Amino acid sequence: MIGHDGEQIGVKTLPEAQNIARASGLDLVEVAPEANPPVCKVMDYSKFKYEANQRAKESKKKSSNLSVKEMKYRPKIGPGDFDTKTRKVESFLGEGHKVKVTIMFRGREMQHPELGRKILDRVADTVVHVGKVEFHPRQDGRNMVMVLAPDKQAQARHQKQMEKEEAEAAEAVEAPEPSSES
């Protein structure tokens, strides 16, 4: 038997252990039923369960549930669509998701996989400040696939660069330009 403050009380019979627990206003909880004799502890069981739930919630918060988002492109994509889809890829990476970028080929487009690789390279270059290439482009049947993963260090560097540029812009606005009046 173990007391409520962690000290060993010794081997006690069940009625004795229950009396000790009642006297201290706590519960008698069997901690190790496989041991011979079984080990019991005097504790506040409801508080123990509450703390266990809190630990479980905290560990759930710390574990990140990465989901893989997918963005599909075509070899003949226009500049507007490319920009829109790439901005969406950027936002997914900023939120911490992995992004699977797929180029879908149809018909004779299969003869020119270099066009798909060129588009995937452009996407990777555009989002280099928020993510990095996890799996390089590879042909998968009629599709070419590349996986991008969020890059926390690159995001931090980009954030510092943006703050620096904003500070310089604010200083330029505050400092009056010397006028060249004659």
C-alpha positions in Angstrom: 0.0 0.0 0.0 1.2 3.5 -0.9 0.0 6.6 1.0 -1.4 9.8 -0.5 2.0 11.6 -0.3 3.9 8.7 -2.0 5.4 7.0 1.1 5.2 3.2 1.4 2.8 2.2 4.2 3.4 -1.6 3.8 1.3 -4.7 3.3 -2.2 -4.2 4.8 -5.4 -6.2 4.6 -8.2 -4.8 2.4 -10.4 -3.6 5.4 -7.3 -1.9 7.0 -6.4 -0.2 3.7 -10.0 1.0 3.2 -10.1 2.4 6.7 -6.9 4.3 6.2 -8.3 5.8 2.9 -11.6 6.8 4.5 -9.8 8.4 7.4 -7.8 10.7 5.0 -11.0 11.4 3.0 -9.5 9.9 -0.2 -10.1 6.8 -2.4 -8.3 3.5 -2.4 -7.1 2.8 -6.0 -5.6 -0.5 -7.2 -2.5 0.6 -9.2 -0.8 -2.7 -10.0 -3.3 -5.7 -9.8 -0.8 -8.1 -11.4 1.7 -7.7 -8.5 1.8 -10.2 -5.7 0.4 -8.8 -3.4 -1.6 -6.2 -5.5 -0.4 -2.6 -5.0 -3.0 0.0 -3.9 -2.6 3.7 -3.5 -4.6 6.3 -1.5 -5.5 9.2 -3.8 -8.3 11.4 -5.0 -9.5 9.4 -7.9 -11.6 12.1 -9.5 -8.6 14.5 -9.5 -6.4 11.7 -11.0 -8.9 11.2 -13.8 -9.2 14.9 -14.4 -5.4 15.3 -14.6 -5.1 12.3 -17.0 -7.7 13.9 -19.3 -5.8 17.2 -19.2 -2.6 15.4 -20.2 -4.4 13.6 -23.0 -5.9 16.9 -24.4 -2.5 18.6 -24.2 -0.7 15.8 -26.1 -3.5 15.9 -28.7 -2.9 19.7 -29.1 0.8 19.2 -29.6 0.5 16.4 -32.2 -0.1 18.1 -35.5 -2.5 16.3 -37.9 -0.9 17.0 -41.2 -3.2 16.6 -44.1 -2.2 16.4 -47.7 -3.9 18.9 -50.0 -3.9 18.4 -53.7 -3.7 21.0 -56.5 -4.0 20.0 -60.1 -2.5 21.8 -63.0 -2.5 21.2 -66.8 0.4 21.6 -69.2 -1.4 24.4 -71.1 -2.4 26.4 -68.0 -2.8 30.1 -68.4 -0.9 32.7 -66.4 -4.0 33.8 -64.4 -5.0 30.2 -63.4 -1.3 29.4 -62.6 -1.1 32.5 -60.3 -4.4 31.7 -58.6 -3.6 28.0 -58.0 -0.1 28.8 -56.8 -1.4 31.4 -54.3 -3.7 28.6 -53.0 -0.7 26.2 -52.7 1.1 29.0 -50.8 -1.8 29.4 -48.4 -2.0 25.6 -47.8 1.7 25.5 -47.0 1.4 28.6 -44.7 -1.3 26.7 -42.8 1.1 23.8 -42.3 -0.4 21.3 -44.8 1.6 19.2 -47.2 0.6 19.9 -50.8 0.6 17.3 -53.6 0.9 19.2 -56.9 -0.3 17.1 -59.9 0.1 17.9 -63.6 -2.6 16.0 -65.6 -1.6 15.1 -69.2 -4.1 14.2 -71.9 -3.6 12.7 -75.3 -0.5 14.0 -77.1 0.5 16.1 -74.1 2.1 12.8 -72.8 4.8 13.3 -75.5 6.1 16.4 -73.7 6.7 15.6 -70.0 9.3 18.5 -69.9 6.3 21.0 -70.0 4.9 19.5 -66.8 8.3 19.5 -65.2 8.8 23.1 -66.1 5.4 24.0 -64.5 6.3 22.1 -61.3 9.6 23.8 -61.1 7.9 27.2 -61.5 5.5 26.3 -58.6 8.4 25.2 -56.4 10.3 28.4 -57.2 7.3 30.5 -56.4 6.6 29.0 -53.0 10.2 28.6 -51.9 9.6 31.1 -49.1 6.9 28.9 -47.4 7.7 25.4 -48.4 10.3 23.0 -49.8 10.1 20.1 -52.2 9.7 16.8 -50.3 9.3 14.5 -53.3 10.7 15.7 -56.6 8.6 15.5 -59.8 8.1 12.0 -61.1 5.9 10.5 -63.8 2.9 8.5 -62.5 1.0 7.1 -65.5 -0.8 10.1 -67.1 0.1 12.4 -64.2 3.3 14.0 -63.0 3.4 14.4 -59.2 5.5 16.5 -56.8 4.9 16.9 -53.0 5.7 20.1 -51.2 6.1 20.3 -47.4 5.9 23.4 -45.2 9.3 24.9 -44.3 9.2 26.7 -40.9 12.7 28.1 -41.2 12.0 29.5 -44.7 8.7 31.0 -43.4 10.5 32.7 -40.5 13.2 34.1 -42.9 10.5 35.4 -45.2 8.6 37.0 -42.3 11.8 38.8 -41.1 12.5 40.0 -44.7 8.9 41.3 -45.0 9.1 43.2 -41.6 12.5 44.7 -42.7 11.0 45.9 -46.0 8.0 47.4 -44.2 10.3 49.2 -41.8 12.3 50.6 -44.6 9.2 51.7 -46.5 7.9 53.5 -43.3 11.2 55.3 -42.9 11.1 56.4 -46.5 7.6 57.9 -46.0 8.6 59.7 -42.8 11.9 61.2 -44.2 11.0 64.2 -46.4 12.6 64.2 -49.8 15.0 67.0 -50.5 13.3 69.3 -53.0 15.2 70.4 -56.1 13.5 73.8 -56.6 15.5 76.6 -58.1 
